Amino acid sequence: MRVLIVEDDMFLGEVLRDYLQELGHEKVVVSSTGGEGADALASDTFDCVFVDLNLPDMLGFELLDTMKSRDSSLPVIMMSGFPTMEYTIEAMRKGASDFLTKPFTLQQLALTLNRVTKERSLFLENVRLKLEIEARRQLEIVNHQLAERVREQTRLFEISREIDKAGSNENLYHGVVGLSSQLTNTHKVGFFLLPPERENLVLISGQGLNGSSACFPCISIDAGQLRQFTAGDQGPVILPAQALMEPDAVARWGLEACVASCWPLKIRGELFGLIMAFLENGNHEIPPSEMKLMDFLTKKASLAIENMALYESLVANFYGILRSLVNALEAKDPYTGKHSERVTGYAVRTARVLGCETAHIEALQTTGHLHDLGKIGIADVILNKPDKLTFEEYKLIQQHPVIGESIVADLGLSREEAAIIRHHHERWDGRGYPDGLAGKDIPLLARIVTVADAFDAMTSKRAYRASMSHADALLEVTENRGKQFDPEIADAFVEMIKKPTNKEDT
């Protein structure tokens, strides 16, 4: 242990030093004045200090104050040959660990030193434990904050992924409703659009709203409410359901005791819709973390809807241009005018007989018109040649599916849509072109268009032959089932031609 003794009685100081050194203490320094003691403390470190109350240059209390101001845990033992109760109390009040009355024995000195150093060790251990506990507490807080941050980032990623993978507006609306239900912890959520007249909100996707249907105009909004929805960008607008909705809608959906948490959806600052989460009146508080995620969801959804609308507009314009090119191509040949339109109609009606899914029917409606687009790359003298084609000319004609596919390569068509253009001249028996595919290796939509295309070609007048009757053409389709055509599709096509045409089939 390192000990400092501040004692003006040099003899006593040396006795104390020799005794402590005999006890094996590491270092013992003796100072005869308060100034020397203060200098010693400033230049070195000590584990305990003995200070005489009456020093030549100051009172021991002054040195005690100096030492405690530097290190409040340093044990200081005051010594005096004229102790009073007042001095003892003052010493303890200022932080002294003990008070030795002169004369004292060396054993008393050793016991006092041992006791105060143990007390200091206990004190320092206690401080260490408190610091360790506080450090752990702070670490737990940091870890909790980090975990919350990771959770938040994970949820943000999940929301982004859910929205980004939506391939259509319908899927996007449904996904946003599902995410909103999770974040607001309610099973009653609706996605409402604001039509151009800006008078009624129209439900286009809902969850937990029994009896609801798409395009159901159930909410009338006035100018004041509209201003509430468009003002600022912070958080939702909270309104009683009955203040927003018609009574029959409130009753139908069981919203009598609900408030609507309305999250505005904006494109370029203009309101175009709302996400409404219907919460019970007594339980409509949404945690701040979920509020933040809902804010992100609404902004992400708004951006996705805007981008999807722009993309659909661009694609629609591009399709329009391509269809115009096809129409211009067909207009050059009076015998094949409206061929693509008729083929598309036949194909769509056949797909309905087959029970094809909506996405396949929509693909036929969109891409069926473009199946012969590649003929743009074939010279008119070959396309409109009244005589039989040469081998070389026929080989050029066989390239039009490949040319058509290359024209739409960057349009982002699905595999089935692109297959309509490339494979509509493949044959069930594998003798078609351009790839010689056979059977069900030929994509479904291409097989449907193959039958429709062949039938319209047979029933259309061409420069090199007369048209066939529908009955003869149907006989050709039947006779070539299993050869040129998929047997199931050929049968469905014949059934489609023979049954009356409904409006939805056109």
Secondary structure per residue as TSV (DSSP state, phi and psi in degrees):
chain	resnum	aa	ss	phi	psi
A	1	M	-	360.0	148.4
A	2	R	E	-104.5	120.6
A	3	V	E	-123.3	138.1
A	4	L	E	-113.8	130.2
A	5	I	E	-117.0	120.6
A	6	V	E	-108.8	100.9
A	7	E	-	-146.7	124.7
A	8	D	S	-77.3	-16.8
A	9	D	-	-83.8	99.8
A	10	M	H	-62.2	-35.9
A	11	F	H	-62.8	-48.0
A	12	L	H	-62.5	-39.2
A	13	G	H	-61.5	-42.6
A	14	E	H	-68.7	-37.0
A	15	V	H	-61.5	-47.1
A	16	L	H	-63.0	-40.8
A	17	R	H	-63.3	-47.4
A	18	D	H	-62.2	-39.2
A	19	Y	H	-65.6	-44.7
A	20	L	H	-67.5	-34.3
A	21	Q	H	-67.6	-37.7
A	22	E	H	-62.7	-31.4
A	23	L	T	-74.1	-4.6
A	24	G	T	92.2	16.2
A	25	H	-	-70.8	145.0
A	26	E	S	-60.5	-47.2
A	27	K	E	-150.5	135.1
A	28	V	E	-131.1	123.0
A	29	V	E	-117.8	136.3
A	30	V	E	-115.3	128.7
A	31	S	E	-121.0	141.3
A	32	S	S	-96.2	-11.7
A	33	T	S	-131.7	164.9
A	34	G	H	-65.5	-37.2
A	35	G	H	-62.4	-44.2
A	36	E	H	-63.6	-38.0
A	37	G	H	-63.6	-41.7
A	38	A	H	-64.6	-40.2
A	39	D	H	-64.0	-41.2
A	40	A	H	-61.2	-42.3
A	41	L	H	-65.7	-33.7
A	42	A	H	-72.2	-27.9
A	43	S	H	-102.8	-8.5
A	44	D	S	-147.9	172.0
A	45	T	-	-116.0	145.3
A	46	F	-	-135.5	154.6
A	47	D	S	-96.0	-17.7
A	48	C	E	-161.6	148.8
A	49	V	E	-133.1	134.1
A	50	F	E	-105.5	127.9
A	51	V	E	-129.0	127.5
A	52	D	E	-75.9	142.3
A	53	L	S	-66.6	-39.1
A	54	N	B	-111.4	104.7
A	55	L	-	-105.9	156.5
A	56	P	S	-58.5	-33.8
A	57	D	S	-109.6	-7.0
A	58	M	S	-169.3	166.4
A	59	L	B	-78.2	148.0
A	60	G	H	-59.3	-26.4
A	61	F	H	-61.5	-36.2
A	62	E	H	-66.0	-42.4
A	63	L	H	-67.0	-37.6
A	64	L	H	-57.5	-44.8
A	65	D	H	-60.4	-43.1
A	66	T	H	-62.3	-44.7
A	67	M	H	-66.2	-41.2
A	68	K	H	-69.8	-28.6
A	69	S	H	-69.9	-26.8
A	70	R	H	-85.5	-41.0
A	71	D	-	-149.0	100.4
A	72	S	T	-68.3	-17.8
A	73	S	T	-89.8	-6.4
A	74	L	S	-68.6	122.2
A	75	P	-	-69.9	127.0
A	76	V	E	-124.2	124.7
A	77	I	E	-110.8	117.5
A	78	M	E	-82.7	146.1
A	79	M	E	-129.7	143.0
A	80	S	E	-161.5	142.7
A	81	G	S	-89.1	-7.6
A	82	F	S	-130.5	64.5
A	83	P	-	-74.5	147.9
A	84	T	-	-132.3	162.9
A	85	M	H	-62.4	-35.8
A	86	E	H	-63.6	-45.7
A	87	Y	H	-62.2	-42.1
A	88	T	H	-61.9	-46.6
A	89	I	H	-63.3	-42.0
A	90	E	H	-63.5	-40.4
A	91	A	H	-63.3	-45.0
A	92	M	H	-66.0	-37.3
A	93	R	H	-63.0	-35.3
A	94	K	T	-82.6	-2.4
A	95	G	T	109.0	9.4
A	96	A	-	-65.3	144.4
A	97	S	S	-83.0	-27.6
A	98	D	E	-163.3	172.4
A	99	F	E	-137.8	113.5
A	100	L	E	-99.0	131.2
A	101	T	E	-96.9	123.8
A	102	K	S	-76.2	143.1
A	103	P	S	-80.1	145.8
A	104	F	-	-127.2	156.7
A	105	T	-	-83.9	160.2
A	106	L	H	-64.8	-32.1
A	107	Q	H	-64.5	-39.6
A	108	Q	H	-60.9	-41.2
A	109	L	H	-59.8	-47.5
A	110	A	H	-64.5	-42.4
A	111	L	H	-64.2	-42.9
A	112	T	H	-62.6	-45.5
A	113	L	H	-60.2	-43.9
A	114	N	H	-63.1	-42.3
A	115	R	H	-66.0	-48.7
A	116	V	H	-68.7	-32.4
A	117	T	H	-70.4	-35.6
A	118	K	H	-65.1	-42.2
A	119	E	H	-59.9	-40.7
A	120	R	H	-65.5	-40.2
A	121	S	H	-61.2	-43.5
A	122	L	H	-63.5	-40.6
A	123	F	H	-61.8	-48.2
A	124	L	H	-64.1	-37.4
A	125	E	H	-65.0	-39.3
A	126	N	H	-63.8	-43.2
A	127	V	H	-61.2	-42.5
A	128	R	H	-61.7	-43.9
A	129	L	H	-63.7	-40.8
A	130	K	H	-63.7	-41.7
A	131	L	H	-65.7	-37.9
A	132	E	H	-66.0	-42.5
A	133	I	H	-62.4	-43.7
A	134	E	H	-64.8	-39.2
A	135	A	H	-63.0	-41.4
A	136	R	H	-64.4	-41.5
A	137	R	H	-61.9	-44.0
A	138	Q	H	-64.1	-37.8
A	139	L	H	-65.2	-40.2
A	140	E	H	-62.9	-40.2
A	141	I	H	-63.5	-45.8
A	142	V	H	-63.0	-43.4
A	143	N	H	-63.7	-39.6
A	144	H	H	-63.9	-44.8
A	145	Q	H	-62.3	-40.6
A	146	L	H	-64.3	-43.2
A	147	A	H	-62.1	-41.1
A	148	E	H	-64.2	-39.1
A	149	R	H	-65.4	-42.9
A	150	V	H	-63.5	-43.0
A	151	R	H	-60.6	-44.2
A	152	E	H	-62.3	-45.8
A	153	Q	H	-64.4	-36.8
A	154	T	H	-64.2	-44.1
A	155	R	H	-65.6	-39.0
A	156	L	H	-61.5	-41.7
A	157	F	H	-63.6	-43.2
A	158	E	H	-63.4	-40.5
A	159	I	H	-63.6	-46.1
A	160	S	H	-60.9	-43.7
A	161	R	H	-64.3	-41.7
A	162	E	H	-62.2	-42.0
A	163	I	H	-73.5	-40.9
A	164	D	H	-66.1	-30.1
A	165	K	T	-83.3	-6.6
A	166	A	-	-66.9	120.5
A	167	G	-	-90.5	-5.7
A	168	S	S	-150.3	164.9
A	169	N	H	-61.3	-39.1
A	170	E	H	-60.4	-47.1
A	171	N	H	-64.9	-37.0
A	172	L	H	-64.2	-48.2
A	173	Y	H	-60.0	-44.1
A	174	H	H	-63.6	-42.4
A	175	G	H	-64.1	-41.6
A	176	V	H	-64.0	-40.6
A	177	V	H	-62.6	-44.3
A	178	G	H	-62.3	-44.3
A	179	L	H	-64.9	-40.7
A	180	S	H	-63.2	-38.1
A	181	S	H	-62.0	-42.1
A	182	Q	H	-65.6	-45.7
A	183	L	H	-70.1	-34.7
A	184	T	H	-94.5	-3.2
A	185	N	T	56.7	46.0
A	186	T	-	-140.3	147.8
A	187	H	S	-94.7	0.1
A	188	K	-	-110.8	103.4
A	189	V	E	-139.2	141.9
A	190	G	E	-133.6	146.1
A	191	F	E	-107.7	115.1
A	192	F	E	-115.1	138.2
A	193	L	E	-105.7	150.3
A	194	L	-	-105.7	106.9
A	195	P	-	-64.4	169.0
A	196	P	T	-56.5	-33.3
A	197	E	T	-70.6	-14.8
A	198	R	-	55.8	40.3
A	199	E	S	-117.0	-34.2
A	200	N	E	-128.4	135.7
A	201	L	E	-84.9	137.2
A	202	V	E	-112.8	125.0
A	203	L	E	-73.3	124.3
A	204	I	E	-116.6	-15.5
A	205	S	E	-157.8	134.0
A	206	G	E	-143.3	161.4
A	207	Q	E	-139.1	128.6
A	208	G	S	76.0	9.4
A	209	L	-	-104.6	86.6
A	210	N	T	-60.7	135.6
A	211	G	T	81.0	2.6
A	212	S	-	-79.7	156.0
A	213	S	-	-145.7	156.0
A	214	A	T	-59.8	148.9
A	215	C	T	61.8	33.4
A	216	F	E	-94.3	109.1
A	217	P	E	-82.9	97.7
A	218	C	E	-116.2	-6.8
A	219	I	E	-126.2	120.0
A	220	S	E	-98.5	135.8
A	221	I	-	-122.2	141.8
A	222	D	-	-99.6	178.3
A	223	A	H	-62.5	-37.0
A	224	G	H	-64.9	-44.3
A	225	Q	H	-65.6	-37.8
A	226	L	H	-62.2	-38.8
A	227	R	H	-64.9	-37.1
A	228	Q	H	-61.3	-42.6
A	229	F	H	-71.5	-27.5
A	230	T	H	-96.4	-12.1
A	231	A	S	-79.0	124.0
A	232	G	-	69.0	-179.0
A	233	D	S	-128.9	12.5
A	234	Q	S	-103.3	110.9
A	235	G	S	68.4	-179.2
A	236	P	-	-88.3	167.1
A	237	V	E	-99.5	125.8
A	238	I	E	-101.8	121.0
A	239	L	E	-138.8	146.3
A	240	P	E	-61.0	140.5
A	241	A	H	-57.3	-36.7
A	242	Q	H	-68.9	-20.7
A	243	A	H	-80.3	-13.1
A	244	L	H	-105.9	-38.1
A	245	M	B	-111.1	156.9
A	246	E	-	-65.7	147.4
A	247	P	H	-55.4	-37.5
A	248	D	H	-67.4	-34.8
A	249	A	H	-70.3	-40.8
A	250	V	H	-59.6	-44.3
A	251	A	H	-69.6	-42.3
A	252	R	H	-59.9	-38.9
A	253	W	H	-96.9	0.6
A	254	G	T	64.8	46.7
A	255	L	-	-108.3	16.5
A	256	E	T	-58.2	-34.1
A	257	A	T	-107.7	29.4
A	258	C	E	-117.6	153.0
A	259	V	E	-111.0	150.5
A	260	A	E	-101.1	119.6
A	261	S	E	-91.5	105.3
A	262	C	E	-101.6	118.8
A	263	W	E	-107.1	109.9
A	264	P	E	-67.6	142.7
A	265	L	E	-113.3	124.8
A	266	K	E	-127.4	147.0
A	267	I	E	-123.3	118.1
A	268	R	T	53.6	42.1
A	269	G	T	83.2	-6.6
A	270	E	E	-101.3	131.4
A	271	L	E	-68.1	130.0
A	272	F	E	-128.1	-8.2
A	273	G	E	-176.1	177.1
A	274	L	E	-141.2	142.9
A	275	I	E	-99.9	124.3
A	276	M	E	-116.4	122.2
A	277	A	E	-106.4	120.1
A	278	F	E	-93.6	114.0
A	279	L	E	-114.1	147.3
A	280	E	E	-62.5	142.6
A	281	N	T	-54.5	-39.2
A	282	G	T	-85.3	-0.5
A	283	N	S	-144.7	60.4
A	284	H	-	-114.2	15.4
A	285	E	-	-84.3	126.0
A	286	I	-	-104.8	127.6
A	287	P	-	-54.9	146.3
A	288	P	H	-54.3	-37.5
A	289	S	H	-63.8	-39.7
A	290	E	H	-74.1	-32.1
A	291	M	H	-60.5	-42.8
A	292	K	H	-62.4	-42.1
A	293	L	H	-67.2	-36.6
A	294	M	H	-65.5	-38.9
A	295	D	H	-59.6	-44.2
A	296	F	H	-63.8	-43.0
A	297	L	H	-59.4	-45.9
A	298	T	H	-65.2	-40.1
A	299	K	H	-68.4	-42.0
A	300	K	H	-64.5	-43.1
A	301	A	H	-65.0	-41.8
A	302	S	H	-60.6	-44.3
A	303	L	H	-65.2	-40.6
A	304	A	H	-65.2	-41.2
A	305	I	H	-65.2	-41.5
A	306	E	H	-62.8	-45.8
A	307	N	H	-64.1	-39.1
A	308	M	H	-66.2	-39.3
A	309	A	H	-65.0	-42.0
A	310	L	H	-64.0	-42.3
A	311	Y	H	-64.1	-45.7
A	312	E	H	-62.9	-35.9
A	313	S	H	-65.2	-44.3
A	314	L	H	-63.3	-43.7
A	315	V	H	-65.0	-43.1
A	316	A	H	-60.5	-42.0
A	317	N	H	-64.0	-41.0
A	318	F	H	-66.6	-43.5
A	319	Y	H	-59.7	-40.3
A	320	G	H	-60.4	-42.3
A	321	I	H	-63.2	-44.9
A	322	L	H	-64.6	-40.4
A	323	R	H	-66.4	-34.9
A	324	S	H	-63.7	-39.0
A	325	L	H	-64.5	-41.4
A	326	V	H	-63.4	-43.8
A	327	N	H	-61.4	-41.1
A	328	A	H	-64.3	-38.6
A	329	L	H	-63.5	-46.3
A	330	E	H	-70.0	-28.0
A	331	A	H	-66.6	-22.7
A	332	K	T	-70.2	-23.2
A	333	D	-	-116.2	105.4
A	334	P	T	-61.8	-16.5
A	335	Y	T	-83.9	-20.0
A	336	T	S	-118.2	13.2
A	337	G	T	-55.5	138.1
A	338	K	T	65.6	16.8
A	339	H	H	-58.8	-49.4
A	340	S	H	-62.6	-37.0
A	341	E	H	-65.3	-42.6
A	342	R	H	-67.6	-42.8
A	343	V	H	-59.7	-41.7
A	344	T	H	-62.4	-43.2
A	345	G	H	-61.5	-45.6
A	346	Y	H	-60.1	-45.1
A	347	A	H	-64.0	-43.1
A	348	V	H	-64.2	-43.4
A	349	R	H	-66.8	-37.1
A	350	T	H	-65.7	-41.4
A	351	A	H	-61.1	-36.6
A	352	R	H	-68.0	-39.0
A	353	V	H	-62.0	-38.2
A	354	L	H	-73.6	-11.9
A	355	G	T	76.7	29.8
A	356	C	-	-64.9	153.6
A	357	E	-	-70.4	160.2
A	358	T	H	-57.3	-40.0
A	359	A	H	-61.5	-37.6
A	360	H	H	-69.1	-39.6
A	361	I	H	-65.2	-41.4
A	362	E	H	-64.2	-36.8
A	363	A	H	-63.9	-40.9
A	364	L	H	-65.3	-41.3
A	365	Q	H	-62.4	-35.3
A	366	T	H	-85.0	-49.0
A	367	T	H	-95.0	-18.0
A	368	G	G	-57.4	-35.0
A	369	H	G	-63.8	-21.7
A	370	L	G	-101.2	8.1
A	371	H	T	-61.4	-30.5
A	372	D	T	-102.5	18.6
A	373	L	G	-55.1	-33.6
A	374	G	G	-64.9	-15.4
A	375	K	G	-66.4	-12.4
A	376	I	G	-58.8	-31.0
A	377	G	G	-86.7	4.4
A	378	I	S	-106.5	136.0
A	379	A	-	-60.9	142.7
A	380	D	H	-60.2	-34.6
A	381	V	H	-63.9	-26.5
A	382	I	H	-84.2	-43.7
A	383	L	H	-63.2	-38.0
A	384	N	T	-105.0	17.1
A	385	K	-	-65.7	125.9
A	386	P	S	-77.9	-16.0
A	387	D	S	-100.6	174.4
A	388	K	-	-64.3	138.9
A	389	L	-	-74.1	146.9
A	390	T	-	-74.7	169.5
A	391	F	H	-59.0	-44.3
A	392	E	H	-64.6	-40.5
A	393	E	H	-65.8	-39.1
A	394	Y	H	-65.4	-37.1
A	395	K	H	-63.6	-36.7
A	396	L	H	-65.5	-43.1
A	397	I	H	-59.0	-38.7
A	398	Q	T	-66.3	-11.3
A	399	Q	T	-85.9	-9.9
A	400	H	H	-64.0	-31.3
A	401	P	H	-64.8	-37.9
A	402	V	H	-68.5	-41.7
A	403	I	H	-62.2	-43.3
A	404	G	H	-62.0	-41.8
A	405	E	H	-62.3	-40.3
A	406	S	H	-66.7	-31.7
A	407	I	H	-65.6	-38.0
A	408	V	T	-99.5	11.3
A	409	A	G	-56.8	-35.8
A	410	D	G	-97.1	12.5
A	411	L	G	-83.8	-11.7
A	412	G	T	79.8	30.1
A	413	L	-	-69.5	152.7
A	414	S	-	-70.7	168.3
A	415	R	H	-61.8	-40.6
A	416	E	H	-65.8	-38.8
A	417	E	H	-66.4	-46.0
A	418	A	H	-63.2	-32.3
A	419	A	H	-65.4	-30.9
A	420	I	H	-56.9	-44.0
A	421	I	H	-73.8	-43.3
A	422	R	H	-79.8	-35.4
A	423	H	H	-113.0	14.2
A	424	H	T	-74.4	-3.7
A	425	H	T	-111.4	12.6
A	426	E	-	-74.1	157.9
A	427	R	-	-119.0	149.5
A	428	W	T	-57.2	-33.7
A	429	D	T	-86.9	3.1
A	430	G	S	86.6	8.3
A	431	R	-	-99.6	14.2
A	432	G	-	-90.6	-167.1
A	433	Y	S	-140.2	160.4
A	434	P	S	-91.6	-10.2
A	435	D	S	-112.2	-3.6
A	436	G	-	65.2	32.0
A	437	L	-	-69.6	155.5
A	438	A	-	-135.5	154.1
A	439	G	G	54.9	-140.7
A	440	K	G	-79.5	3.8
A	441	D	G	-68.9	-21.9
A	442	I	S	-78.1	125.8
A	443	P	-	-56.2	146.2
A	444	L	H	-53.5	-51.4
A	445	L	H	-64.5	-34.9
A	446	A	H	-65.0	-37.8
A	447	R	H	-64.8	-36.4
A	448	I	H	-66.5	-46.8
A	449	V	H	-65.2	-31.8
A	450	T	H	-56.8	-47.3
A	451	V	H	-66.1	-46.9
A	452	A	H	-62.1	-41.0
A	453	D	H	-65.3	-44.6
A	454	A	H	-65.7	-41.5
A	455	F	H	-63.2	-45.7
A	456	D	H	-66.5	-34.9
A	457	A	H	-63.8	-41.7
A	458	M	H	-67.6	-35.1
A	459	T	T	-92.0	5.1
A	460	S	S	-106.6	142.2
A	461	K	-	-74.9	134.4
A	462	R	B	-119.2	163.8
A	463	A	T	-61.9	-28.2
A	464	Y	T	-103.8	1.1
A	465	R	B	-165.9	163.9
A	466	A	-	-84.5	164.2
A	467	S	-	-78.8	155.6
A	468	M	-	-94.7	156.7
A	469	S	-	-72.8	161.2
A	470	H	H	-61.7	-37.9
A	471	A	H	-64.3	-44.7
A	472	D	H	-66.1	-38.6
A	473	A	H	-65.8	-39.8
A	474	L	H	-64.5	-35.9
A	475	L	H	-63.7	-39.8
A	476	E	H	-63.0	-41.7
A	477	V	H	-61.1	-44.7
A	478	T	H	-65.1	-42.4
A	479	E	H	-68.8	-24.0
A	480	N	T	-100.6	9.0
A	481	R	B	-66.7	131.5
A	482	G	T	86.9	-8.4
A	483	K	T	-112.4	-76.4
A	484	Q	T	-83.9	-32.8
A	485	F	B	-117.6	150.7
A	486	D	-	-60.1	122.7
A	487	P	H	-56.1	-43.2
A	488	E	H	-64.1	-42.5
A	489	I	H	-70.4	-37.6
A	490	A	H	-60.4	-43.7
A	491	D	H	-64.3	-42.0
A	492	A	H	-64.6	-36.5
A	493	F	H	-65.0	-45.9
A	494	V	H	-60.7	-43.4
A	495	E	H	-60.8	-40.8
A	496	M	H	-64.2	-44.0
A	497	I	H	-64.9	-35.0
A	498	K	H	-81.4	-18.1
A	499	K	S	-93.9	156.0
A	500	P	-	-61.3	149.2
A	501	T	-	-88.0	125.4
A	502	N	-	-91.0	161.2
A	503	K	G	-61.1	-38.6
A	504	E	G	-70.1	-15.8
A	505	D	G	-84.7	-12.2
A	506	T	-	-88.4	360.0
